[in-house]
Amino acid sequence: MRHAEPTVPGLPAAVMVHGLGGSSTNWTGLMGELRAQLDQWAIDLPGHGESPPGRRHSVNAFAGVLTSFLDRFGHSVHLLGNSMGGLVSVLVAARRPDLVSTLTLISPAMPNLRQPYAARGMALVAVPRLGERLLARSNAVPVQHQIRQLAGILYGEPDAIEPGQLAVAAQERERWLEQEHADAVLLQSLRSIVRQYAVPRWRSAWASARLVSCPTLVIVGGRDALVHTSTAARWRKILPRARVVHLPTTGHVAMMERPGLVASMVREHVKAPT
C-alpha cells in the first residue's frame, strides 16, 4: 500500500483501488492534489504492484481483500476505484455499507454489452489458451512500444502525456514483466471480469450497484476505449441520486490524465452530506 501523508492531522481517510494490471502508483497524481483534504491510502491488489499473488485473483476475491483492509480503519472511509477497482468497490459498498462513506468510480468496469474496440480485444485475451498466446506475443514487444500502445488505449489524449510519465510507466512495466506470476494474475483477473457477464441478473454487479446507499460520483470518459460511454445513462438510471460526470476528451484513467480536474470533483463530492 502507499500512504500520502496529509498536510494536517485528523483528515478523513480515503482508500483508492486500481484497475486490471495497474497498481497503487496509478493514484500518485491525484493523491498529490488531495493531501490537504484527505488522508489517502492506495493499495496494490494481490498479484499487482508490489503485492504477492494470492490464492485467487477474481473480483470477488479482491472485494474480500478490500473489505478486510477497510475493516482495519474502524470507521467508514471515502472509497475510490478505477476500472476493475471500481467494480470491486461497488461490490464492497453494496455488501458493507458501514465501511464506505462516499464512493467515487472512475470508468468502473461494469458488464455492458456495448463495448469499445479495445474492450473487444481484451475479451479475446480472456479466451483460454488463446489469451496465453496473445499475451506472450504482446510481452515480446519492446517495453517502450508496449507503453505507447497502452497509452493509446488508456488516455484520451496520449500525445499530451509528459515524457517523464512515460518513463516511469516503462519502469513499472518492466518490473511487472519480471514477476513470474504476472501473466497468470492478469489472465485470472480478466477472466473473472468477463464472467460477470454470465452472472444471473438478480446477483449481477448492476444488482449490487442498486444496493449502494452512500453518495456516489461516477466519472465516465468520452474517449474511453475500454468502457462504453453509454454506461453513464445506465448509472443515472440505477442510482438516480448519483452524480454522473462525462468528460468528453478523457480516456479510461481520468485520475492519471486529469488529476487536477478529478481532484476538484472529489473535493466537492466528499463534502456532500450523507
Steps between C-alpha positions, in 0.01 A plus 500: 500500500605863459413777742491869408587687816225762552599864546320511835408219742148377552379511139239244389641181351475408133592166340577467129479180293671461161387310194608185314877482467539829687640588839479751781726737303209564260368737769822698557389813315160514664644431845732796459200721426295388802752499786332803660157336503551126555720248676558277197588134464546322167529121499659246269249219450640144532744425217513866393764761565711392797242262649570127476243282324208364696318169486241639258497801271140592431281802562331320788833399655624858463179625662576278798854637526375858475234437765763365738716806441213744559403317818835605649400866506223448753280754320368571153731647235474674166550223241630567148535236227611498137398242239514154664565679828174686444311174455662360815411819689135471393484147642651611830277809532192286433594223743647711778340846495638563849852515356441759226400861561526608134577314180689639200509284187729588208412299187375203707522172308135403529353240261366669189412341166606815312879490501762731344766353269770437762256325734411255224870426460533440873213251477712295256785495750260342749448197274685197647826409319449779248552756775829343606631515141384858445652613828833332425510671161420838655764459770765430237461853360753758633372660821507853359273389217268323748470821699408702193234243411360504853500880506295500181244278669492657845525870421262719305787723390813281506712758316468731801669257741825635640815300407587459868165336565561256214844417639355417841232287334770312305691425820187368668419292194846343508459415869161345426638282221776375730242350736445130433137527603418806285336327202302256714369778725404716202317218323320378812390853586387574144305176476324577824386832352372323188315246716296787641308496172371149576386574856120487542345845494373480858856468636690688231734794554220734395269340759770577757521857372131547578580425864760776533359750748786747548550818291652387171700678231548326163751639250473376141750588226372596159808343337510193719611204287405243766170618654223620269363846567146354498564382856449861612129475418475166677659641813250787502220243482644260759596773750283807429660693786856436381700772332605372158763707317592456133845629400490523118874495425616270780582130486490207741724634777370850570683518834830461312411706195328790678587475870425866572152482349417171671632638831263797478205265452611275785537798735143603429375144523651409836340808652157381391269415794435134562 
